[in-house]
Amino acid sequence: MTGAPLLEVEELNTWFFGRQGIAKAVNGVSFTLNEGEILGVAGESGSGKSVTGLSMLGLIDPPGRVVSGRVLYRGQDLLGMPAEQLRRLRGNRISMIFQDPMMTLNPVLRIDTQMIEALSAHRSLSRGEGRRAALDALDRVGIPAPEQRLSNYPHQLSGGMRQRVAIAIALLNRPDIVIADEPTTALDVTIQAQILHEMRNLCRDSGAALLWITHDLAVLAGLADRIAVMYAGRIVETGPVDAILRRPLHPYTTGLIESLPRRGQRGRRLTQIPGMAPSLSEIPPGCPFMPRCSRAIEHCRSEIGISTPEPNRTLRCINPVC
């Protein structure tokens, strides 16, 4: 890949202000995304993955607030952009797929109305053209009898069907960037594979970039080009997908991979990472993973910077796995 990145996130900080203190949900997160690239963001629940995606599109509500950082799309800072200009980009050049489809779908409008409105909000077209585009989008995500589904209301569809409609809406305008927040969690494995195949085709054919947020490293193994691993609001390791999965450097990444079920080990207990992730309002000094880490040393109590142990990889650890 050549040229400037399509998207640059620089030192993004999103904090939530409450009676118990300040929860630093996103704490100095930086990464880039190139045209046609698929970046997987992985980590446990509560690691800051979803908040990162929402922050990028200005979708954080009080008591949360993006306190600093930049999100550059083709050189334009989304965080400093006027609300109307950002609205024209959302759903058009940058789309987001939510884990809960009911965050996308209006329960009192038919599916065809919602899909056509999503198109007409950003370009001029007739209702017939909009309906044909909607049919094509539903067909691409594997919805049977798409003509019939267009006349349905969301409550008439199963949870998995609603999620596929939400994915179809996100892809309607052929966006440059898709932020996908665990969108296939509610789908069976056959439909999940179809959706992943469609997303790969979108990136390959249109040059769109995909940010795929998940806790499932197995999904990223067959989807992503690169992986960024998050823990306690920070990115602790990044690198090409094969390098990360075959030779993780951060002890937390190693723990995530070792916790996956393996073939030929039926009946064997899964490996667990000991302990619990820290409260984001009470992050310990130094490395936040230190209380759970078998490789922790005294220096881990100090602030850990980001290093580049080898080309195309970054690491926030001073005693990595060899």
Secondary structure, DSSP 8 states (H G I E B T S, - for coil): --SS-SEEEEEEEEEEEETTEEEEEEEEEEEEE-TT-EEEEE--TTSSHHHHHHHHTT---TTEEEEEEEEEETTEEGGGS-HHHHHHHBTTTEEEE-SSGGGTS-TTS-HHHHHHHHHHTTS---HHHHHHHHHHHHHHTT-SSHHHHHT--GGGS-HHHHHHHHHHHHHTT--SEEEEESTTTTS-HHHHHHHHHHHHHHHHHH--EEEEEES-HHHHHTT-SEEEEEETTEEEEEEEHHHHHHS--SHHHHHHHHTS--TT-TT-------S----TTS--SS-TTGGG-TT--GGGGS----EEEETTEEE--SS---
